[in-house]
Amino acid sequence: MLRLALPRATVKDITYEGKLIPAGTTIYLNAWACNMDPAVWKDAEVFRPERWLEQPDAPLFTYGVGYRMCAGSLLANRELYLVFMRMLSSFEIERGTEVETHPIKGSSDPTSLVALPHRYEVKFRPRTEDKLREQIAAREKIVGEC
């Protein structure tokens, strides 16, 4: 996850909250802070992925904002959805070690532009081993035909 969006430069002088920001100023969108907005999330500090089911139209700043946002954001979200649904339907996932989800405290390099989590362990147990073997065999057949 990017804590800060990629840098941008202002193209003209602008005034924001009474302060002049001259043309050519490098600015960063603090995506992490925007995604933690208490006006949007009453419990922003809590790891609760189901919040997106409760508020599916809530603003998301992870991919940037406006016409300069990531062009692949819709594809990325759909791909993530497919991967997670396949994983959740195939495996029971158990926490092996504690995971710190805070983007600063949980990062192995707090100075990095992206959040790099500390190493942690999880255990994947097949929900139905026979069905999982069938899925793997079907996938190998598709790959073999390509």
N, C-alpha and C positions, 0 to 999 in steps of 0.2 A: 504494500500500500504506500502511495506517496503521501507524506505528511504535508509537503508543500507542492503545489502544482508547478509545472515548468515555468521558468521566468518569462515575463513579458515586458515590453517597454512601451511607455506612453508615447503617443504620436503627436500630441499637442498638450499645451498647458491646460490643466484642469484644477478646479477648486473642489476640495472634498472637506466637508465639515469646517469650512473657513480656512483651510490650509491649502496653499498652492503646491501642486505637484507638477514640476516643470516637464516639458516635452523631453523625451529621452530617458526618463527615470525608469530604472528596472524595478518591477514590482512582482510579488509572489502572492498567489492565492493560498491562504492557509487552509487547505482542504480538510485537514483533521479538525481544526476548530469549527469550521462551517458544518461538518458532519456531526459535531457534538453540541449544536445549538440548543440551549435549554428551552427556547421558544418552540422548537419542533419536538424534542424528546424530553420527557419528564425524568427519564432515568438513563441519560446518555452514557454514563460511566459503566453501566451494567452490560455484560455480554449477553445479549438477548436477540438472536437472529430472527425470531418470530415477529419482531417489531415491524418488519417489512411486509408481513401479511396483514398486520393491523393498520398500517399506513402506507399502502403501496404507492401512493403518489407523493410521498415525502421527497423533498429535494435531496439529491445526491451529488456531492461535489468531487467525488473521487476521480472522475474523468475530466475535470475542469468544467468550465462554464461557457455558454454562448457559442459563437461561431468558431472559436478556436479549440473547442473541447475535442476530445479523442474521437476520431471518426469511426473507430471500431468498437465503441462502447456497447452498442446494441448487440453486436455479434458476440462480444466478450461475455456479456451477461447471459445470453442464451446458451453459450458453450458451458459456462460455469454451472448454469441450472442443470443442463444435461449430465454433466460429470457428477455433480452432487446427488442428483436423483438416482443415477445408476449406482453410485457408491452406497447411498443409504438403503436402497432396495436390496443390495447384494450382501452388505456387511452390517454387523453390529460393531459399533466403534466404541472402544473403551479407552478412557484416559489412562496413560501409563505413568506420566509425570505431570506435575502441576504446570499449567501454561499461564504466563502473564500476558494479558491481552492489551495492556496499555501501550500505546505506540512509542512512548519514551522509555518507561521502566522496563518494558518487555523487549526492547531492541538490543541486539548484541553490539550495535554501533549507533549510539544516539546521535552522532554527528552526520550520519548518512541521510541523503535526501529521501531514501525509501526505508520503510521499517523492515529490519532484518531480525526475525525472532530468534531468541535463544533456542538451542537444540532442545527438543522434547520428544517424548515417546508416546505413541498410540498403538493400540492393538486392534487389528481387524480380524473379526471372526465371521466366517461365512454364515449367512442366515440359513441357507440350504445348500450344502456342499454339492449335491448332484446337479442342481440347477446352475450353480456357478460354473461347474465343469462343462456343462452344455453351452453356456454363454461363451466361455473361453474357446471351446472347440469351434463354435460358429464364427467367432471373430477370426480365428486362425485360418479358417476356410476362406473367408472374405479377403483377408490379406494375401493369402496364397493365390487367389484368382487375379489379383491386381498386377 
